Amino acid sequence: METNKSKTLYLWDLADTLFGERWDVEKTGLADYDAYIESLGYNLKTIDAKTYEENYERLFKDGLMELSILPGFIQTLSWTKHNAAFTTGTPEQIGWRAEVFLKKGLPDIRPFFENIYTTFDYGNTNQKTTAMLLDILNKVRTDGYEAVVYSDNKLQNCIEFKNAAGQIPKINHRLYHIKAGSQFKQIDSNFFEAPDLLELLRNEQNQV
């Protein structure tokens, strides 16, 4: 017999929610990613979103950015069990991260995810919208999930999820804004702010 927890899908943002990304000025000789893009000859005003995101490949694979698995990742996603990602990056980026982590002797992150949803499923864009999240929620409801828990380090993306979830009353939801350095707090009945994954896990364990 399935428990309530097993009918819950945990939908995760990736960068700075599950995985750390730190720009390395010394290795790149550049101030930030936008400066790197310009150094390749692109115009920031005209470059399309997919090309912008694809150019992370060399930085990831050659160690020009410091990538990390954030504390609590394995413990949290092992407990949540049913996990999917919704990212503004290209589908390949999670594989690039996995290659880097495996070379460091870290676990393979890919088996933790049942699905990888990306904004590029909806066109050439790296911006999340309410319409995208509404579509994902309808898909996971069709897959038999009765609840979705969404986590993101960007508040605007949390608002987009909240707007989408409000349009599907038959699916329960909870929402976490991951804000490093903050104190855990409850914003409303199903909206929380958490400083890290372990605080999120602690609260989720109290929901069961």
PEURKA-V808471 format. One record per residue. N is the residue number from 1. RES is the residue in one letter. PSI is psi in degrees with one decimal (* if undefined). OMEGA is omega as a letter, one per 20 degrees, with the letter a starting at -180 (none if undefined). D_CENTER is the distance of its C-alpha to the mean C-alpha in Angstrom with 2 decimals. Layout:
N & RES & PSI & OMEGA & D_CENTER
N & RES & PSI & OMEGA & D_CENTER
//
This chain:
1 & M & 129.7 & a & 29.94
2 & E & 142.9 & r & 26.25
3 & T & 169.8 & r & 25.15
4 & N & -36.7 & a & 23.14
5 & K & -39.1 & a & 20.24
6 & S & -13.4 & r & 20.41
7 & K & 10.3 & r & 20.15
8 & T & 129.7 & r & 16.84
9 & L & 131.9 & r & 13.55
10 & Y & 115.8 & a & 10.45
11 & L & 120.5 & a & 7.56
12 & W & 137.5 & q & 4.11
13 & D & 162.6 & a & 1.24
14 & L & -71.8 & a & 2.66
15 & A & 125.2 & r & 5.80
16 & D & 11.4 & r & 7.68
17 & T & -53.1 & r & 5.70
18 & L & -30.9 & a & 6.36
19 & F & 134.8 & r & 8.21
20 & G & 145.3 & r & 10.86
21 & E & 120.2 & r & 12.30
22 & R & 125.6 & r & 15.86
23 & W & 134.8 & a & 18.23
24 & D & 101.3 & a & 21.57
25 & V & -39.9 & a & 24.44
26 & E & -43.0 & a & 27.08
27 & K & -35.3 & a & 25.87
28 & T & -26.9 & a & 25.13
29 & G & 15.1 & a & 27.91
30 & L & 156.0 & a & 25.85
31 & A & -35.8 & a & 24.47
32 & D & -177.8 & a & 20.95
33 & Y & -39.2 & r & 19.02
34 & D & -39.9 & r & 20.90
35 & A & -36.1 & r & 24.11
36 & Y & -45.5 & r & 23.21
37 & I & -43.2 & r & 22.71
38 & E & -33.7 & r & 26.05
39 & S & -20.9 & r & 27.67
40 & L & -4.2 & r & 27.03
41 & G & 4.6 & r & 29.04
42 & Y & 153.3 & r & 26.51
43 & N & 122.9 & a & 26.97
44 & L & -24.3 & a & 23.93
45 & K & -20.2 & a & 25.46
46 & T & -13.2 & a & 25.90
47 & I & 136.6 & r & 23.27
48 & D & 158.3 & a & 21.21
49 & A & -40.0 & a & 17.41
50 & K & -43.9 & r & 17.26
51 & T & -40.0 & r & 19.74
52 & Y & -46.6 & a & 17.94
53 & E & -34.5 & a & 14.75
54 & E & -25.6 & a & 17.02
55 & N & 1.3 & r & 18.80
56 & Y & -17.8 & a & 16.16
57 & E & -54.1 & a & 17.63
58 & R & -40.9 & a & 20.71
59 & L & -42.4 & r & 19.12
60 & F & -55.0 & a & 16.79
61 & K & -30.9 & a & 19.58
62 & D & 6.3 & r & 22.40
63 & G & 24.3 & r & 20.92
64 & L & -10.2 & r & 21.20
65 & M & 144.3 & r & 17.89
66 & E & 110.3 & r & 17.30
67 & L & 144.1 & a & 14.27
68 & S & 155.3 & r & 13.70
69 & I & 121.7 & a & 12.18
70 & L & 149.2 & a & 11.88
71 & P & 136.2 & r & 14.69
72 & G & -4.1 & a & 14.49
73 & F & -56.3 & a & 11.87
74 & I & -44.7 & a & 14.68
75 & Q & -43.6 & a & 16.53
76 & T & -50.5 & a & 13.86
77 & L & -19.2 & r & 12.44
78 & S & -36.8 & a & 16.11
79 & W & -42.5 & a & 17.17
80 & T & -30.3 & r & 14.75
81 & K & -57.9 & a & 15.81
82 & H & 103.5 & a & 14.34
83 & N & 143.2 & r & 10.65
84 & A & 158.9 & r & 8.74
85 & A & 147.6 & r & 5.50
86 & F & 111.6 & a & 5.48
87 & T & 153.1 & r & 5.28
88 & T & -0.4 & r & 8.22
89 & G & 175.1 & r & 9.37
90 & T & 158.9 & a & 12.01
91 & P & -28.8 & a & 11.95
92 & E & -20.1 & a & 13.88
93 & Q & -33.7 & a & 11.56
94 & I & -32.4 & r & 10.22
95 & G & -37.9 & r & 13.99
96 & W & -43.1 & r & 14.92
97 & R & -45.2 & a & 12.87
98 & A & -41.9 & r & 14.52
99 & E & -44.5 & a & 17.86
100 & V & -46.5 & a & 17.65
101 & F & -39.1 & r & 16.85
102 & L & -37.8 & r & 19.58
103 & K & -25.6 & r & 22.03
104 & K & 0.9 & a & 21.50
105 & G & 16.0 & r & 22.37
106 & L & 162.6 & a & 19.00
107 & P & 155.9 & r & 17.94
108 & D & 121.1 & a & 16.52
109 & I & -19.7 & a & 12.83
110 & R & -39.0 & a & 13.18
111 & P & -13.1 & a & 15.28
112 & F & -15.6 & a & 12.78
113 & F & 129.3 & r & 11.15
114 & E & -36.4 & a & 13.50
115 & N & 150.6 & r & 11.88
116 & I & 109.7 & r & 9.54
117 & Y & 143.5 & r & 9.59
118 & T & 153.8 & r & 9.58
119 & T & -23.0 & a & 11.40
120 & F & -8.4 & r & 14.07
121 & D & -17.9 & a & 15.05
122 & Y & 13.9 & a & 16.59
123 & G & -177.1 & a & 18.34
124 & N & 76.3 & a & 18.24
125 & T & 146.4 & r & 15.73
126 & N & 36.3 & r & 12.55
127 & Q & 128.7 & r & 12.63
128 & K & 144.2 & r & 11.10
129 & T & 163.3 & r & 14.12
130 & T & -41.6 & a & 15.59
131 & A & -40.7 & r & 17.26
132 & M & -47.6 & a & 14.25
133 & L & -34.2 & r & 12.79
134 & L & -42.1 & r & 16.41
135 & D & -44.1 & r & 16.78
136 & I & -43.3 & a & 13.89
137 & L & -39.8 & r & 15.40
138 & N & -37.0 & r & 18.77
139 & K & -45.7 & a & 17.83
140 & V & -28.2 & r & 16.57
141 & R & -41.2 & r & 19.64
142 & T & -32.4 & r & 21.78
143 & D & -2.6 & r & 20.42
144 & G & 3.5 & r & 21.89
145 & Y & 138.2 & a & 19.17
146 & E & -12.8 & a & 20.66
147 & A & 149.7 & r & 17.73
148 & V & 133.3 & r & 14.00
149 & V & 119.6 & a & 12.00
150 & Y & 139.9 & a & 8.95
151 & S & 135.4 & a & 7.10
152 & D & 144.8 & r & 6.05
153 & N & -9.9 & r & 8.13
154 & K & 122.1 & a & 9.82
155 & L & -39.9 & a & 12.62
156 & Q & -38.0 & r & 13.43
157 & N & -34.1 & r & 10.31
158 & C & -40.3 & r & 11.27
159 & I & -40.2 & r & 14.72
160 & E & -41.7 & r & 13.95
161 & F & -44.5 & a & 12.63
162 & K & -40.7 & r & 15.72
163 & N & -40.3 & r & 17.93
164 & A & -46.5 & a & 16.88
165 & A & -31.4 & r & 17.27
166 & G & -15.9 & a & 20.61
167 & Q & -3.6 & r & 21.90
168 & I & 80.0 & a & 21.63
169 & P & -17.2 & a & 23.77
170 & K & -2.1 & r & 24.11
171 & I & 127.9 & r & 20.57
172 & N & 154.6 & r & 19.79
173 & H & 154.2 & r & 16.60
174 & R & 158.2 & a & 15.23
175 & L & 133.5 & r & 12.77
176 & Y & 125.5 & r & 11.50
177 & H & 113.3 & r & 11.26
178 & I & 111.9 & a & 10.38
179 & K & 100.7 & a & 13.24
180 & A & 136.1 & r & 14.62
181 & G & -3.4 & a & 18.38
182 & S & 173.3 & r & 18.71
183 & Q & 143.0 & r & 20.59
184 & F & 133.9 & r & 19.24
185 & K & 154.1 & r & 20.51
186 & Q & 123.0 & a & 20.65
187 & I & -44.5 & r & 20.51
188 & D & -162.9 & a & 21.90
189 & S & -30.7 & a & 22.46
190 & N & 23.6 & a & 18.90
191 & F & 122.1 & a & 16.87
192 & F & 154.6 & r & 16.26
193 & E & 127.7 & a & 15.43
194 & A & 140.7 & a & 14.64
195 & P & -21.8 & a & 15.06
196 & D & 178.2 & a & 13.15
197 & L & -35.1 & a & 12.06
198 & L & -34.7 & r & 15.76
199 & E & -36.7 & r & 16.72
200 & L & -46.6 & r & 14.19
201 & L & -44.1 & r & 15.72
202 & R & -44.7 & a & 19.14
203 & N & -38.3 & r & 18.80
204 & E & -38.3 & r & 17.52
205 & Q & -26.2 & r & 20.47
206 & N & -12.1 & a & 22.71
207 & Q & -20.4 & a & 21.69
208 & V & * & none & 23.14
//
